[in-house]
Every structure is written in C-alpha cells, then in structure tokens.
Amino acid sequence: MLPPSAAAFAALLDQRFSCRGYLPHRVPMPTIEALLRMAQRTPSWCNSQPWQVHVTQPVATERLRQRLAGSAPDDTHWDIAAPAEYRGVYRERRRACGWQLYESVGVREGDREASARQGAENFRFFGAPHVAVITTEASLGTYGVLDCGAYVNNFMLAAVSMGLGAIAQAALASKSHILREELALAPQRQVVVGISFGYPDLGHPANGFRTARASSEDTAIFVD
C-alpha cells in the first residue's frame, strides 16, 4: 500500500502522455502561473536554476507556427548536439513509439509523404495554443542541460495536475536559429527543448495510444 502522497504521484505519472492534439482554447494566465511556480521547485546543481522559459500566448504561438512551418526541412541548427544514432534497445524503443503513432493516425508503412506530414505537425505544435521554450546558460555545460531536463519533467507533470496536456519536442530545438530570432534570445542562451501545451483533445487519434516502459529490473543494477 502506497502512502497517499506516493499514490498521487504515481497517478500523475500514469496520466501523463505526450499530447499530440489540442483544443484551441487558451490557458488562463493564473493556471500558467501556477504551473510555472510548481516547476520552479525543480532541484538543480548548487541551486543554479539555469532554465529560462519563454511562454508564447496564442498570437505569438501562431506567429512562430507560421515561421517554423515555412522553413525548409533541412534548415536546422542545434545549439546542443542531437543523438548521433540510436542503437540496440534504444533503436527498438524509438521505432516502437514511432509505429504506434503512425498506426494511430493511419500512416501506412512506406508512405513517406504521410509520415513527413505527421512529422511537420511538430512545427505546428500539434495545434497547441502555447509553447514553452526552455533555454540554459551555455557556460553551465552538460549539467545545466541536465537540470533543465529535470525542469521539463516537472513542468509536464505540473501540467497534468492542472488538467493540461503537454509534449516535450526536441524537433523545436532543431530550429534554434529561428527561435533565437523570434524570442530575442541572448547569445549565451542555448535552446534545450520546446514544450507545446494546452487543453488536450482526448478524441484526437494521436492521443489514443500509450508507450510502454521497461521494467525496473531491466534498468536498475543493485550493488551489495
């Protein structure tokens, strides 16, 4: 039997999913402010709190959506290097997630045009009214990025607790040069990830599947 606080936390983890379809309604500012206050409790090395968060309201979201949708697919710039490749079990998990998504939205194997259209939804924010762009201070290096990752996780769990949906999108970081211009980012800030968020459209087919998780026996090593 889990203590009540642990049961509540476990329920939040079970409820969270990568939301890829949103209702058009904007999220009220008091809700966004409460979400940000919760995420701000994230621990960080020496309490440095390296994250900065640019949150777009619907007008700015649409402006950014149009700019990203108009960029060429190969027009990319990563502030932080993307994975060189996925091997072994990591490749298997990535492929399993991808095929679940494609099956949910009716993309057939080998249909590159349809898969490209689905991929382009990243740059439409899947219809979300808001985007949170997370940046770190370049001088803090890998551990600044790690702290921002913890912030991203807490942001998404806080969103679920407020009845919202969210999805962390590395794809948005691939357009850091565009985000830098649109958001007037300082030169020393590095784009870590973007989070699209809003009220989830639970009837959207892309929200109808859930990814599996490896068991703790597969990932934890106990040392005596």
C-alpha positions in Angstrom: 0.0 0.0 0.0 1.5 3.3 -1.1 1.3 6.4 1.2 -1.3 8.9 -0.1 1.4 11.3 -1.5 3.1 8.4 -3.3 -0.2 7.2 -4.7 -1.0 10.7 -6.0 2.5 11.0 -7.6 2.1 7.5 -9.2 -1.3 8.6 -10.6 0.2 11.7 -12.2 2.9 9.6 -13.8 0.3 7.2 -15.2 -1.9 10.0 -16.5 0.9 11.9 -18.3 1.4 11.2 -22.0 2.9 13.1 -25.0 -0.1 15.1 -26.1 -0.3 15.4 -30.0 -3.7 17.0 -30.3 -5.1 20.1 -28.5 -8.3 22.1 -28.2 -7.9 25.7 -29.4 -8.7 27.3 -26.0 -6.0 29.4 -24.5 -4.9 28.5 -21.0 -5.8 31.3 -18.4 -2.8 33.1 -17.0 -3.5 32.1 -13.4 -3.2 28.5 -14.5 0.0 29.0 -16.4 1.5 31.0 -13.5 0.6 28.1 -11.0 2.2 25.6 -13.4 5.4 27.7 -13.6 5.5 28.1 -9.8 5.3 24.3 -9.4 8.0 23.6 -12.0 10.3 26.3 -10.4 10.7 24.0 -7.4 12.9 21.7 -9.5 16.3 21.0 -7.9 19.5 22.0 -9.6 23.2 21.9 -9.1 24.1 24.5 -6.3 20.5 25.7 -6.8 21.7 27.5 -10.0 18.3 27.1 -11.7 19.8 27.5 -15.2 16.4 27.4 -17.0 14.7 30.3 -18.6 11.2 29.8 -20.0 9.7 31.8 -22.9 6.0 31.1 -22.9 4.0 32.1 -26.0 0.5 33.3 -25.9 -1.8 32.4 -28.8 -0.9 35.3 -31.1 2.8 34.7 -30.6 2.3 31.0 -30.9 0.6 31.5 -34.3 3.4 33.8 -35.5 6.0 31.2 -34.5 4.0 28.4 -36.1 3.9 30.2 -39.4 7.6 30.9 -39.3 8.6 27.3 -38.5 6.1 25.9 -41.0 7.7 28.0 -43.7 11.2 26.8 -43.0 12.9 24.2 -45.1 13.1 20.7 -43.5 16.9 20.7 -43.8 17.2 24.2 -42.4 18.3 23.1 -39.0 20.6 24.4 -36.3 21.1 22.6 -32.9 22.6 24.6 -30.0 23.0 21.2 -28.2 24.0 18.2 -30.3 21.3 15.7 -31.2 21.9 12.0 -30.6 24.5 10.6 -33.1 22.4 7.5 -33.6 20.1 5.1 -31.8 21.4 1.6 -31.3 20.2 -1.7 -29.9 17.3 -1.5 -27.4 17.2 2.3 -27.8 16.5 2.0 -31.5 13.9 -0.7 -30.8 12.1 1.6 -28.3 12.2 4.5 -30.7 10.8 2.5 -33.6 8.0 1.0 -31.4 6.9 4.5 -30.4 7.0 5.8 -34.0 4.9 2.9 -35.3 2.4 3.3 -32.5 2.0 7.0 -33.5 1.8 6.1 -37.3 -0.8 3.4 -36.7 -2.9 5.7 -34.5 -3.1 8.4 -37.3 -3.4 6.0 -40.2 0.1 6.3 -41.7 1.0 3.1 -43.6 4.4 1.6 -43.7 6.4 3.1 -46.6 4.2 6.1 -47.0 6.9 8.7 -46.8 4.6 11.6 -47.8 2.2 10.8 -44.9 5.0 10.3 -42.4 6.5 13.7 -43.5 3.1 15.4 -42.9 2.9 13.9 -39.5 6.5 15.0 -38.7 5.6 18.5 -39.8 3.0 18.6 -37.1 5.8 19.2 -34.6 6.3 22.6 -36.1 2.5 23.3 -35.9 2.8 22.4 -32.2 0.1 19.8 -32.8 -2.4 22.7 -32.6 -1.4 23.8 -29.1 -2.2 27.4 -28.2 1.0 27.8 -26.1 4.7 26.8 -26.4 7.3 27.0 -23.6 10.9 27.2 -25.0 13.4 26.1 -22.4 17.0 27.5 -22.6 20.1 27.1 -20.5 23.2 29.2 -19.9 25.9 27.9 -22.2 28.7 28.2 -19.6 27.0 25.7 -17.3 27.6 23.0 -19.9 26.1 19.5 -19.6 24.9 19.8 -16.1 22.9 22.9 -16.9 21.2 20.9 -19.6 20.6 18.1 -17.1 19.0 20.5 -14.7 16.8 21.8 -17.5 15.7 18.2 -18.2 14.5 17.9 -14.6 12.6 21.1 -15.0 11.0 19.9 -18.2 9.8 16.7 -16.4 8.3 18.7 -13.6 6.7 21.2 -16.0 4.9 18.3 -17.8 3.8 16.7 -14.5 2.5 20.0 -13.2 0.6 20.5 -16.5 -1.1 17.1 -15.9 -2.0 18.1 -12.4 -3.7 21.3 -13.8 -5.8 19.3 -16.3 -3.5 20.2 -19.3 -1.6 18.2 -21.9 2.0 18.8 -22.9 4.7 17.3 -25.1 8.4 17.9 -25.0 9.8 18.4 -28.5 13.4 18.1 -29.5 12.3 18.9 -33.0 11.8 22.6 -32.0 15.4 22.7 -30.7 16.5 21.8 -34.3 15.2 25.3 -35.3 17.1 27.2 -32.6 18.2 29.9 -35.1 14.5 30.7 -35.7 13.6 30.6 -32.0 16.5 32.8 -31.3 15.2 35.5 -33.6 11.6 35.2 -32.7 12.2 35.2 -29.0 15.1 37.6 -28.9 17.3 35.1 -27.0 20.5 36.4 -25.6 23.7 35.0 -27.3 24.7 32.9 -24.2 21.4 31.1 -24.0 21.2 27.7 -25.6 17.8 26.2 -26.7 17.3 22.9 -24.9 13.8 21.9 -25.9 10.3 23.3 -26.6 7.1 22.2 -24.8 3.8 22.5 -26.6 0.9 22.7 -24.1 -2.8 23.4 -23.7 -6.0 21.5 -23.1 -5.8 18.0 -24.6 -8.2 16.9 -27.4 -8.8 13.4 -26.0 -10.7 12.5 -29.1 -7.7 13.1 -31.4 -6.4 9.7 -32.7 -2.8 10.7 -31.9 -3.7 10.8 -28.3 -5.2 7.3 -28.3 -2.0 5.2 -27.6 0.4 4.9 -24.7 4.0 3.9 -24.9 5.4 1.0 -22.8 8.1 1.3 -20.2 10.9 -1.1 -19.5 10.7 -2.8 -16.1 12.9 -1.6 -13.3 14.7 -5.0 -13.4 15.9 -4.0 -16.9 17.3 -0.6 -15.9 18.3 -0.9 -12.2 21.5 -2.5 -11.0 21.8 -3.2 -7.3 25.3 -3.4 -5.8 26.0 -5.1 -2.5 
